[in-house]
Amino acid sequence: MRHAQAEQVAAWIASLRGPVGTFRYTPKQAIVSGLTGKTLALPAFSQNSTIRIAGWSAGEASQLRLGQFFSIGAQLFRIVAAPVSAAADGTCDVEFEPRIRTTVAQGAVVVFNAPVGLFRLIGTEDVGYTLGVDGADFGSMSAIEAVF
């Protein structure tokens, strides 16, 4: 990272104003999912850790993986249990972490191909940085989801 790029990143971090501002985070994944067109078959209630997702044909391979990220609205999740294939009604029951923070209506889109969550900073060492041989070092930053 060059000095000009580091300045831009430092300015972006400063623009968040600590825990006041929010930012969208898309996790890096070794395998990017091609799943699209999936929706909640039933409402997803706050504090649940299992949902029913619709959009497959009966018995179709689910293409779901343990550890795979997905999002619903601004909430980001990771699969901890999922079926290999869809049920006769074209649905899959998926277990995930963390639990749902805000209830989501039936029919909401479930995003597997580009999951994203809304976060806010809870602390930073410093908005400054140092440039070294290996690039820019911004120190450590901590963030939490900004889901209401």
DSSP file (Angstrom, degrees, kcal/mol; ACC not computed):
  #  RESIDUE AA STRUCTURE BP1 BP2  ACC     N-H-->O    O-->H-N    N-H-->O    O-->H-N    TCO  KAPPA ALPHA  PHI   PSI    X-CA   Y-CA   Z-CA
    1    1 A M              0   0    0      0, 0.0     2,-0.1     0, 0.0   134,-0.1   0.000 360.0 360.0 360.0 131.2    0.0    0.0    0.0
    2    2 A R     >  -     0   0    0      1,-0.1     4,-2.5   129,-0.0     5,-0.2  -0.387 360.0-103.2 -84.1 166.3    1.4    3.4   -0.9
    3    3 A H  H  > S+     0   0    0      1,-0.2     4,-2.3     2,-0.2     5,-0.2   0.895 120.7  52.8 -57.1 -44.3    1.3    6.4    1.2
    4    4 A A  H  > S+     0   0    0      1,-0.2     4,-1.6     2,-0.2    -1,-0.2   0.886 110.9  47.4 -61.8 -39.6   -1.6    8.0   -0.7
    5    5 A Q  H  > S+     0   0    0      2,-0.2     4,-2.2     1,-0.2    -1,-0.2   0.905 110.3  52.1 -67.8 -41.7   -3.7    4.8   -0.3
    6    6 A A  H  X S+     0   0    0     -4,-2.5     4,-2.6     1,-0.2    -2,-0.2   0.884 106.8  54.0 -61.6 -38.9   -2.9    4.7    3.4
    7    7 A E  H  X S+     0   0    0     -4,-2.3     4,-2.3     2,-0.2    -1,-0.2   0.906 108.1  49.9 -61.3 -41.7   -4.1    8.3    3.8
    8    8 A Q  H  X S+     0   0    0     -4,-1.6     4,-2.3     2,-0.2    -2,-0.2   0.909 111.6  47.5 -64.4 -42.9   -7.4    7.4    2.2
    9    9 A V  H  X S+     0   0    0     -4,-2.2     4,-2.6     2,-0.2    -2,-0.2   0.924 111.9  50.3 -64.5 -44.0   -7.9    4.4    4.5
   10   10 A A  H  X S+     0   0    0     -4,-2.6     4,-2.3     1,-0.2    -2,-0.2   0.893 110.6  49.9 -61.5 -39.7   -7.0    6.5    7.5
   11   11 A A  H  X S+     0   0    0     -4,-2.3     4,-2.1     2,-0.2    -1,-0.2   0.898 109.8  50.9 -65.4 -40.4   -9.5    9.2    6.4
   12   12 A W  H  X S+     0   0    0     -4,-2.3     4,-0.8     2,-0.2    -2,-0.2   0.934 110.7  48.6 -62.6 -45.3  -12.2    6.5    6.0
   13   13 A I  H >< S+     0   0    0     -4,-2.6     3,-0.9     1,-0.2     5,-0.5   0.924 112.2  48.8 -60.2 -44.4  -11.6    5.2    9.5
   14   14 A A  H >< S+     0   0    0     -4,-2.3     3,-1.6     1,-0.2    -1,-0.2   0.860 103.1  62.2 -63.3 -34.9  -11.7    8.7   10.9
   15   15 A S  H 3< S+     0   0    0     -4,-2.1    -1,-0.2     1,-0.3    -2,-0.2   0.723  91.2  66.9 -65.4 -20.2  -15.0    9.4    9.0
   16   16 A L  T <<>S-     0   0    0     -3,-0.9     5,-3.3    -4,-0.8    -1,-0.3   0.695  95.0-144.9 -72.3 -17.7  -16.7    6.6   11.0
   17   17 A R  T X 5 -     0   0    0     -3,-1.6     3,-1.6    -4,-0.3    -3,-0.1   0.922  48.2 -79.2  53.1  50.3  -16.3    8.7   14.2
   18   18 A G  T 3 5S-     0   0    0     -5,-0.5   103,-0.8     1,-0.3     3,-0.4  -0.418 109.4  -5.8  63.4-130.1  -15.7    5.7   16.4
   19   19 A P  T 3 5S+     0   0    0      0, 0.0    -1,-0.3     0, 0.0    -2,-0.1   0.423 122.8  77.0 -79.8   3.2  -18.9    3.9   17.3
   20   20 A V  T < 5S+     0   0    0     -3,-1.6    -3,-0.2    -4,-0.3    -2,-0.1   0.936  87.4  57.4 -78.3 -47.4  -21.1    6.6   15.6
   21   21 A G  S   <S-     0   0    0     -5,-3.3   100,-0.5    -3,-0.4     2,-0.3  -0.353  71.0-145.2 -84.3 163.2  -20.7    5.6   12.0
   22   22 A T        -     0   0    0     98,-0.2     2,-0.3    -2,-0.1    98,-0.2  -0.861  10.6-168.8-123.7 160.8  -21.4    2.3   10.3
   23   23 A F  E     -A  119   0A   0     96,-2.5    96,-3.1    -2,-0.3     2,-0.4  -0.986  24.1-116.4-145.6 154.6  -19.8    0.3    7.5
   24   24 A R  E     -A  118   0A   0     -2,-0.3     2,-0.5    94,-0.2    94,-0.2  -0.774  27.2-160.4 -93.5 135.6  -20.6   -2.7    5.4
   25   25 A Y  E     -A  117   0A   0     92,-2.8    92,-2.3    -2,-0.4    -2,-0.0  -0.971   8.6-169.6-120.6 127.6  -18.4   -5.8    5.8
   26   26 A T        -     0   0    0     -2,-0.5    90,-0.2    90,-0.2     2,-0.0  -0.968  25.3-131.9-112.9 115.2  -18.2   -8.6    3.2
   27   27 A P        -     0   0    0      0, 0.0     2,-0.3     0, 0.0    42,-0.1  -0.356  18.5-116.8 -68.2 145.8  -16.2  -11.5    4.5
   28   28 A K        -     0   0    0     -2,-0.0     2,-0.4     4,-0.0     3,-0.1  -0.656  34.8-169.0 -78.4 135.0  -13.5  -13.1    2.3
   29   29 A Q        -     0   0    0     -2,-0.3     3,-0.1     1,-0.1    39,-0.0  -0.985  28.0-143.4-129.5 139.7  -14.4  -16.6    1.3
   30   30 A A  S    S+     0   0    0     -2,-0.4     2,-0.5     1,-0.2    -1,-0.1   0.861  99.0  38.9 -66.0 -35.3  -12.1  -19.2   -0.3
   31   31 A I  S    S-     0   0    0     -3,-0.1     2,-0.5     0, 0.0    -1,-0.2  -0.970  80.4-150.0-119.7 117.3  -15.2  -20.5   -2.3
   32   32 A V        -     0   0    0     -2,-0.5     2,-0.2    -3,-0.1    81,-0.1  -0.756  21.7-127.1 -88.2 128.4  -17.7  -18.0   -3.6
   33   33 A S        -     0   0    0     79,-0.6    31,-0.0    -2,-0.5    -1,-0.0  -0.454  13.0-158.8 -76.3 144.1  -21.2  -19.4   -3.7
   34   34 A G        +     0   0    0     -2,-0.2     2,-0.2    29,-0.1    -1,-0.1   0.318  51.1 128.4 -99.3   5.5  -23.2  -19.2   -6.9
   35   35 A L        +     0   0    0     28,-0.2    78,-0.7    77,-0.1    77,-0.6  -0.450  27.5 154.3 -68.0 128.2  -26.5  -19.7   -5.0
   36   36 A T        +     0   0    0     -2,-0.2    75,-0.1    76,-0.1    -2,-0.1  -0.919  43.8  49.1-141.8 168.8  -29.1  -17.0   -5.9
   37   37 A G  S    S+     0   0    0     -2,-0.3     2,-0.4     1,-0.2    -1,-0.1   0.728  72.1 139.3  74.3  22.7  -32.9  -16.8   -5.8
   38   38 A K  E     +C  110   0B   0     72,-0.5    72,-2.6    -3,-0.1     2,-0.3  -0.822  24.8 176.1-102.3 140.4  -33.3  -18.2   -2.3
   39   39 A T  E     -CD 109  54B   0     15,-1.8    15,-3.3    -2,-0.4     2,-0.4  -0.893  40.0 -84.6-136.5 164.3  -35.8  -16.7    0.2
   40   40 A L  E     - D   0  53B   0     68,-2.1    67,-2.3    -2,-0.3    13,-0.3  -0.593  28.9-161.8 -71.3 126.6  -37.1  -17.3    3.7
   41   41 A A  S    S+     0   0    0     11,-2.7    12,-0.2    -2,-0.4    -1,-0.2   0.742  79.9  16.8 -78.3 -25.1  -39.9  -20.0    3.6
   42   42 A L  S    S-     0   0    0     10,-0.8    10,-0.2    63,-0.1    65,-0.2  -0.912 102.7 -78.0-138.0 161.7  -41.1  -18.9    7.0
   43   43 A P        -     0   0    0      0, 0.0     2,-0.7     0, 0.0    62,-0.2  -0.324  40.1-133.7 -59.3 148.8  -40.5  -15.8    9.2
   44   44 A A  B     -I  104   0C   0     60,-2.8    60,-2.8     7,-0.1     2,-0.2  -0.922  25.7-150.6-106.8 107.3  -37.1  -15.8   10.9
   45   45 A F    >   -     0   0    0     -2,-0.7     3,-2.1    58,-0.2    55,-0.3  -0.520  25.0 -90.5 -86.2 145.7  -37.8  -14.8   14.5
   46   46 A S  T 3  S+     0   0    0      1,-0.3    55,-0.2    -2,-0.2    -1,-0.1  -0.198 111.3  20.0 -51.0 137.5  -35.3  -12.9   16.8
   47   47 A Q  T 3  S+     0   0    0     53,-3.2    -1,-0.3     1,-0.3     2,-0.2   0.347  92.6 127.7  79.5  -1.0  -33.0  -15.3   18.8
   48   48 A N    <   -     0   0    0     -3,-2.1    52,-2.5     1,-0.1    -1,-0.3  -0.511  41.5-168.0 -78.2 153.9  -33.6  -18.3   16.5
   49   49 A S        +     0   0    0     50,-0.2    47,-2.4    -2,-0.2     2,-0.4   0.174  68.9  64.6-125.5  14.7  -30.6  -20.1   15.1
   50   50 A T  E     + E   0  95B   0     45,-0.2     2,-0.3     2,-0.0    45,-0.2  -0.999  58.4 177.8-136.7 137.1  -32.4  -22.2   12.5
   51   51 A I  E     - E   0  94B   0     43,-2.3    43,-2.8    -2,-0.4     2,-0.5  -0.930  27.1-127.6-133.0 160.0  -34.3  -21.0    9.4
   52   52 A R  E     - E   0  93B   0     -2,-0.3   -11,-2.7    41,-0.2   -10,-0.8  -0.951  27.1-163.5-108.3 123.8  -36.2  -22.6    6.5
   53   53 A I  E     -DE  40  92B   0     39,-2.9    39,-2.3    -2,-0.5     2,-0.2  -0.895   1.2-159.4-112.2 136.3  -35.0  -21.4    3.1
   54   54 A A  E     +DE  39  91B   0    -15,-3.3   -15,-1.8    -2,-0.4    37,-0.2  -0.710  51.3  85.4-108.8 161.0  -37.0  -21.9   -0.1
   55   55 A G        +     0   0    0     35,-0.9     2,-0.2     1,-0.5    36,-0.1   0.415  61.1 103.8 131.1   1.2  -35.9  -21.9   -3.7
   56   56 A W        -     0   0    0     34,-2.0    -1,-0.5    -3,-0.2     2,-0.2  -0.625  69.5-110.9-100.6 164.6  -34.7  -25.3   -4.6
   57   57 A S    >   -     0   0    0     -2,-0.2     3,-2.1     1,-0.1    29,-0.3  -0.583  56.9 -73.3 -83.7 159.0  -36.4  -28.1   -6.6
   58   58 A A  T 3  S-     0   0    0      1,-0.3    30,-0.2    30,-0.2    29,-0.1  -0.335 118.8  -0.8 -55.5 125.5  -37.4  -31.2   -4.7
   59   59 A G  T 3  S+     0   0    0     28,-0.8    -1,-0.3    27,-0.7    29,-0.1   0.453  93.6 150.8  74.0   1.8  -34.3  -33.2   -3.9
   60   60 A E    <   -     0   0    0     -3,-2.1    26,-2.9    27,-0.2    -1,-0.2  -0.343  59.5 -94.2 -65.5 145.0  -31.9  -30.8   -5.6
   61   61 A A  B     -J   85   0D   0     24,-0.2    24,-0.3     1,-0.1    -1,-0.1  -0.406  31.6-145.3 -58.3 130.8  -28.4  -30.6   -4.2
   62   62 A S        -     0   0    0     22,-2.9    23,-0.2    -2,-0.1    -1,-0.1   0.808  10.2-149.8 -72.9 -29.4  -28.4  -27.7   -1.7
   63   63 A Q        +     0   0    0     21,-0.6     2,-0.3     1,-0.3   -28,-0.2   0.677  47.3 142.9  63.1  20.0  -24.8  -26.6   -2.4
   64   64 A L        -     0   0    0     19,-0.4     2,-0.3    20,-0.1    -1,-0.3  -0.709  33.1-161.4 -91.2 142.4  -24.6  -25.4    1.2
   65   65 A R    >   -     0   0    0     -2,-0.3     3,-1.7    -3,-0.1    14,-0.2  -0.931  25.9-105.6-124.6 146.2  -21.3  -25.8    3.1
   66   66 A L  T 3  S+     0   0    0     -2,-0.3    14,-0.2     1,-0.2     3,-0.1  -0.500 111.1  23.6 -63.3 136.4  -20.4  -25.8    6.7
   67   67 A G  T 3  S+     0   0    0     12,-3.0    -1,-0.2     1,-0.3     2,-0.1   0.326  89.9 141.6  87.3  -7.7  -18.7  -22.5    7.5
   68   68 A Q    <   -     0   0    0     -3,-1.7    11,-2.8    11,-0.1    -1,-0.3  -0.448  46.4-132.1 -69.7 137.5  -20.3  -20.7    4.5
   69   69 A F  E     +F   78   0B   0      9,-0.2     2,-0.3    -2,-0.1     9,-0.2  -0.592  30.6 166.2 -85.5 151.4  -21.4  -17.1    5.1
   70   70 A F  E     -F   77   0B   0      7,-1.8     7,-3.0    -2,-0.2     2,-0.3  -0.965  17.2-148.0-153.5 162.5  -24.8  -15.7    4.2
   71   71 A S  E     -FG  76 111B   0     40,-2.1    40,-3.0    -2,-0.3     2,-0.4  -0.969  11.5-164.1-136.4 153.4  -26.8  -12.6    5.0
   72   72 A I  E >  S-F   75   0B   0      3,-2.0     3,-2.0    -2,-0.3     2,-0.2  -0.968  76.0 -42.1-131.7 114.3  -30.4  -11.6    5.4
   73   73 A G  T 3  S-     0   0    0     36,-0.5    43,-0.2    -2,-0.4    38,-0.1  -0.490 125.2 -24.2  62.1-129.3  -30.8   -7.8    5.3
   74   74 A A  T 3  S+     0   0    0     -2,-0.2    44,-2.1    43,-0.1     2,-0.5   0.276 115.3 104.6 -97.0  10.3  -27.9   -6.3    7.2
   75   75 A Q  E <   -F   72   0B   0     -3,-2.0    -3,-2.0    42,-0.2     2,-0.4  -0.812  56.4-155.0 -99.2 131.2  -27.4   -9.4    9.4
   76   76 A L  E     +F   71   0B   0     -2,-0.5     2,-0.3    -5,-0.2    -5,-0.2  -0.870  17.4 175.3-108.5 135.0  -24.4  -11.7    8.6
   77   77 A F  E     -F   70   0B   0     -7,-3.0    -7,-1.8    -2,-0.4     2,-0.4  -0.852  23.2-140.8-134.9 167.1  -24.4  -15.4    9.5
   78   78 A R  E     -FH  69  97B   0     19,-2.4    19,-1.9    -2,-0.3    -9,-0.2  -0.998  27.4-118.7-133.4 130.3  -22.3  -18.6    9.2
   79   79 A I  E     + H   0  96B   0    -11,-2.8   -12,-3.0    -2,-0.4    17,-0.3  -0.450  32.5 169.4 -70.0 131.6  -23.7  -22.1    8.5
   80   80 A V  E    S+     0   0B   0     15,-2.7     2,-0.3     1,-0.4    16,-0.2   0.533  73.3  13.1-114.8 -15.8  -23.1  -24.7   11.2
   81   81 A A  E     + H   0  95B   0     14,-1.7    14,-3.0   -16,-0.1    -1,-0.4  -0.918  67.3 155.8-159.4 135.6  -25.5  -27.4    9.8
   82   82 A A        -     0   0    0     -2,-0.3    12,-0.1    12,-0.2   -16,-0.1  -0.984  39.7-102.5-157.3 151.0  -27.3  -27.8    6.5
   83   83 A P        -     0   0    0      0, 0.0   -19,-0.4     0, 0.0   -21,-0.1  -0.371  20.4-132.0 -75.3 156.8  -28.8  -30.6    4.4
   84   84 A V  S    S+     0   0    0      1,-0.1   -22,-2.9   -22,-0.1   -21,-0.6   0.831  91.0  19.6 -74.2 -34.5  -27.0  -32.0    1.4
   85   85 A S  B    S-J   61   0D   0    -24,-0.3   -24,-0.2   -23,-0.2    -1,-0.1  -0.942  88.3 -97.4-137.4 159.1  -30.2  -31.8   -0.6
   86   86 A A        -     0   0    0    -26,-2.9   -27,-0.7    -2,-0.3     6,-0.2  -0.322  40.8-108.7 -72.8 154.5  -33.6  -30.0   -0.5
   87   87 A A    >   -     0   0    0      4,-2.9     3,-2.2   -29,-0.1   -28,-0.8  -0.141  43.2 -87.9 -72.0 175.5  -36.7  -31.5    0.9
   88   88 A A  T 3  S+     0   0    0      1,-0.3   -30,-0.2   -30,-0.2    -1,-0.1   0.762 129.9  54.0 -59.3 -26.6  -39.7  -32.6   -1.2
   89   89 A D  T 3  S-     0   0    0      2,-0.1    -1,-0.3   -32,-0.1   -31,-0.1   0.352 121.2-106.3 -91.3   6.8  -41.1  -29.1   -0.9
   90   90 A G  S <  S+     0   0    0     -3,-2.2   -34,-2.0     1,-0.3   -35,-0.9   0.721  79.6 123.2  79.6  22.0  -37.9  -27.4   -2.2
   91   91 A T  E     -E   54   0B   0    -37,-0.2    -4,-2.9   -36,-0.1     2,-0.4  -0.772  45.7-155.5-114.4 161.0  -36.8  -26.1    1.2
   92   92 A C  E     -E   53   0B   0    -39,-2.3   -39,-2.9    -2,-0.3     2,-0.6  -0.999  13.6-140.3-133.0 131.5  -33.7  -26.5    3.4
   93   93 A D  E     -E   52   0B   0     -2,-0.4     2,-0.4   -41,-0.2   -41,-0.2  -0.836  27.2-167.4 -90.2 122.2  -33.5  -26.1    7.1
   94   94 A V  E     -E   51   0B   0    -43,-2.8   -43,-2.3    -2,-0.6     2,-0.4  -0.936  12.9-155.3-119.4 130.7  -30.2  -24.3    7.9
   95   95 A E  E     +EH  50  81B   0    -14,-3.0   -15,-2.7    -2,-0.4   -14,-1.7  -0.849  28.1 161.8-102.2 141.5  -28.6  -23.9   11.4
   96   96 A F  E     - H   0  79B   0    -47,-2.4   -17,-0.2    -2,-0.4   -19,-0.0  -0.907  26.9 -90.6-151.2 170.7  -26.3  -21.0   11.8
   97   97 A E  E    S+ H   0  78B   0    -19,-1.9   -19,-2.4    -2,-0.3     2,-0.1  -0.962  86.1  35.8-136.8 151.8  -24.5  -18.6   14.2
   98   98 A P  S    S-     0   0    0      0, 0.0   -20,-0.1     0, 0.0     3,-0.1   0.726  91.5-109.3 -72.4 175.3  -24.9  -16.1   15.6
   99   99 A R        -     0   0    0     -2,-0.1   -50,-0.2     1,-0.1     2,-0.2  -0.207  43.7 -84.0 -64.4 158.8  -28.6  -16.1   16.4
  100  100 A I        -     0   0    0    -52,-2.5   -53,-3.2   -55,-0.3    -1,-0.1  -0.452  38.0-167.4 -64.7 132.9  -30.9  -13.7   14.5
  101  101 A R  S    S+     0   0    0      1,-0.3     2,-0.4   -55,-0.2    -1,-0.1   0.767  72.3  31.4 -94.2 -29.4  -30.9  -10.3   16.1
  102  102 A T  S    S-     0   0    0    -57,-0.1    -1,-0.3   -56,-0.0   -27,-0.1  -0.997  90.5-108.1-133.7 129.7  -33.9   -8.8   14.4
  103  103 A T        -     0   0    0     -2,-0.4     2,-0.4    -3,-0.1   -58,-0.2  -0.261  34.5-156.7 -57.3 138.2  -37.0  -10.7   13.2
  104  104 A V  B     -I   44   0C   0    -60,-2.8   -60,-2.8     4,-0.0     3,-0.1  -0.961  15.2-116.0-123.7 137.7  -37.2  -11.0    9.4
  105  105 A A    >   -     0   0    0     -2,-0.4     3,-1.6   -62,-0.2   -65,-0.2  -0.289  36.0 -91.9 -72.7 152.6  -40.4  -11.5    7.3
  106  106 A Q  T 3  S+     0   0    0      1,-0.2   -65,-0.2   -65,-0.1    -1,-0.1  -0.324 112.8  35.1 -55.3 142.3  -41.2  -14.6    5.2
  107  107 A G  T 3  S+     0   0    0    -67,-2.3    -1,-0.2     1,-0.3   -66,-0.1   0.321  80.5 144.7  90.8  -7.7  -40.0  -14.0    1.6
  108  108 A A    <   -     0   0    0     -3,-1.6   -68,-2.1     1,-0.1    -1,-0.3  -0.357  57.4-103.7 -63.5 144.3  -36.9  -12.0    2.5
  109  109 A V  E     -C   39   0B   0    -70,-0.2     2,-0.6    -3,-0.1   -36,-0.5  -0.486  26.0-150.0 -72.3 135.3  -34.0  -12.7    0.2
  110  110 A V  E     -C   38   0B   0    -72,-2.6     2,-0.6    -2,-0.2   -72,-0.5  -0.947  14.4-150.1-106.8 120.8  -31.2  -14.9    1.6
  111  111 A V  B     +G   71   0B   0    -40,-3.0   -40,-2.1    -2,-0.6   -75,-0.1  -0.826  33.5 153.2-102.4 119.0  -27.8  -13.8    0.1
  112  112 A F        +     0   0    0    -77,-0.6   -79,-0.6    -2,-0.6    -1,-0.2   0.696  69.8  58.1-107.6 -31.8  -25.1  -16.5   -0.4
  113  113 A N  S    S+     0   0    0    -78,-0.7   -77,-0.1     1,-0.2    -2,-0.1   0.742 126.5  10.1 -79.6 -23.3  -23.1  -15.1   -3.4
  114  114 A A  S    S-     0   0    0    -43,-0.1    -1,-0.2   -82,-0.1    -2,-0.1  -0.366  80.3-173.4-150.8  63.7  -22.2  -11.8   -1.8
  115  115 A P        +     0   0    0      0, 0.0     2,-0.3     0, 0.0   -39,-0.1  -0.296   7.5 179.5 -65.2 145.6  -23.1  -11.8    1.9
  116  116 A V        -     0   0    0    -43,-0.2     2,-0.3   -41,-0.2   -90,-0.2  -0.997  12.6-162.7-147.4 146.3  -22.7   -8.5    3.8
  117  117 A G  E     -A   25   0A   0    -92,-2.3   -92,-2.8    -2,-0.3     2,-0.5  -0.924  22.5-121.2-128.4 155.9  -23.3   -7.2    7.3
  118  118 A L  E     +A   24   0A   0    -44,-2.1    28,-2.8    -2,-0.3     2,-0.3  -0.860  40.1 172.9 -99.1 126.6  -23.6   -3.8    8.8
  119  119 A F  E     -AB  23 145A   0    -96,-3.1   -96,-2.5    -2,-0.5     2,-0.3  -0.825  21.3-157.0-130.4 165.1  -21.0   -3.0   11.5
  120  120 A R  E     - B   0 144A   0     24,-2.6    24,-2.5    -2,-0.3   -98,-0.2  -0.983  31.1-104.2-139.4 150.4  -19.8   -0.2   13.7
  121  121 A L  E     - B   0 143A   0   -103,-0.8    22,-0.3  -100,-0.5     3,-0.1  -0.434  24.5-175.6 -70.7 145.2  -16.4    0.3   15.5
  122  122 A I  E     -     0   0A   0     20,-3.0     2,-0.3     1,-0.4    21,-0.2   0.423  69.8 -15.0-115.5  -6.1  -16.2   -0.2   19.2
  123  123 A G  E     - B   0 142A   0     19,-1.2    19,-2.4  -105,-0.1    -1,-0.4  -0.840  51.8-165.2 174.4 151.0  -12.7    0.9   19.6
  124  124 A T  E     - B   0 141A   0     -2,-0.3    17,-0.2    17,-0.2     3,-0.1  -0.981  25.0-135.8-142.2 152.5   -9.4    1.6   17.8
  125  125 A E  S    S-     0   0    0     15,-1.5     2,-0.3     1,-0.3    -1,-0.1   0.925  86.0 -29.7 -70.5 -44.8   -5.9    2.1   19.0
  126  126 A D        -     0   0    0     12,-0.4    -1,-0.3    14,-0.3    -3,-0.0  -0.952  45.7-127.6-169.0 150.0   -5.4    5.1   16.8
  127  127 A V  S    S+     0   0    0     -2,-0.3  -113,-0.2    -3,-0.1  -114,-0.1   0.615  88.0  87.9 -80.9 -12.7   -6.6    6.5   13.5
  128  128 A G        -     0   0    0      1,-0.0     2,-0.3    -3,-0.0    -2,-0.2  -0.057  61.8-159.6 -75.6-177.4   -3.0    6.9   12.4
  129  129 A Y        -     0   0    0      2,-0.0     2,-0.4     7,-0.0     9,-0.2  -0.962  13.0-131.2-155.3 166.4   -0.8    4.3   10.7
  130  130 A T  E     -K  137   0E   0      7,-1.8     7,-2.7    -2,-0.3     2,-0.5  -0.984  17.6-139.1-125.4 142.6    2.8    3.5   10.1
  131  131 A L  E     +K  136   0E   0     -2,-0.4     5,-0.2     5,-0.2     2,-0.2  -0.873  32.6 161.2-101.3 129.8    4.2    2.5    6.7
  132  132 A G  E >   -K  135   0E   0      3,-2.6     3,-1.4    -2,-0.5    -2,-0.0  -0.694  56.7 -81.8-132.6-173.2    6.7   -0.3    6.6
  133  133 A V  T 3  S+     0   0    0      1,-0.3     3,-0.1    -2,-0.2    -2,-0.0   0.845 128.7  49.0 -61.0 -35.4    8.2   -2.7    4.1
  134  134 A D  T 3  S-     0   0    0      1,-0.3     2,-0.3     3,-0.0    -1,-0.3   0.388 122.3 -97.7 -88.6   3.6    5.2   -5.0    4.4
  135  135 A G  E <   -K  132   0E   0     -3,-1.4    -3,-2.6  -134,-0.1     2,-0.3  -0.795  66.2 -18.4 117.7-160.4    2.7   -2.1    3.9
  136  136 A A  E     -K  131   0E   0     -2,-0.3     2,-0.5    -5,-0.2    -5,-0.2  -0.646  48.0-155.5 -89.5 141.2    0.6    0.0    6.2
  137  137 A D  E     +K  130   0E   0     -7,-2.7    -7,-1.8    -2,-0.3     3,-0.1  -0.968  14.2 176.2-117.4 115.6   -0.1   -0.9    9.8
  138  138 A F        -     0   0    0     -2,-0.5   -12,-0.4     1,-0.4   -13,-0.2   0.313  41.1-125.7 -98.9   6.4   -3.3    0.7   11.2
  139  139 A G        -     0   0    0    -14,-0.1    -1,-0.4    -9,-0.1     2,-0.3  -0.328  50.8 -37.5  76.3-166.9   -3.1   -1.1   14.6
  140  140 A S        -     0   0    0     -3,-0.1   -15,-1.5    -2,-0.1     2,-0.4  -0.703  53.6-171.7 -98.2 147.8   -6.1   -3.1   15.8
  141  141 A M  E     -B  124   0A   0     -2,-0.3     2,-0.4   -17,-0.2   -17,-0.2  -0.988   7.3-155.5-132.9 143.1   -9.7   -2.2   15.4
  142  142 A S  E     +B  123   0A   0    -19,-2.4   -20,-3.0    -2,-0.4   -19,-1.2  -0.944  14.9 179.6-119.0 143.1  -12.8   -3.9   17.0
  143  143 A A  E     -B  121   0A   0     -2,-0.4     2,-0.3   -22,-0.3   -22,-0.2  -0.964  11.7-163.1-140.2 155.8  -16.3   -3.8   15.5
  144  144 A I  E     -B  120   0A   0    -24,-2.5   -24,-2.6    -2,-0.3     2,-0.0  -0.922  40.1 -84.9-131.7 160.4  -19.7   -5.1   16.4
  145  145 A E  E     -B  119   0A   0     -2,-0.3   -26,-0.3   -26,-0.2   -70,-0.1  -0.366  28.1-148.0 -64.4 144.6  -22.8   -5.6   14.3
  146  146 A A        +     0   0    0    -28,-2.8     2,-0.4   -72,-0.2   -27,-0.1  -0.324  46.0 141.5-108.7  47.3  -25.0   -2.5   14.0
  147  147 A V              0   0    0      1,-0.1    -2,-0.0   -29,-0.1   -72,-0.0  -0.775 360.0 360.0 -94.4 130.9  -28.3   -4.3   13.7
  148  148 A F              0   0    0     -2,-0.4    -1,-0.1   -46,-0.0    -2,-0.0   0.405 360.0 360.0-107.5 360.0  -31.2   -2.7   15.6
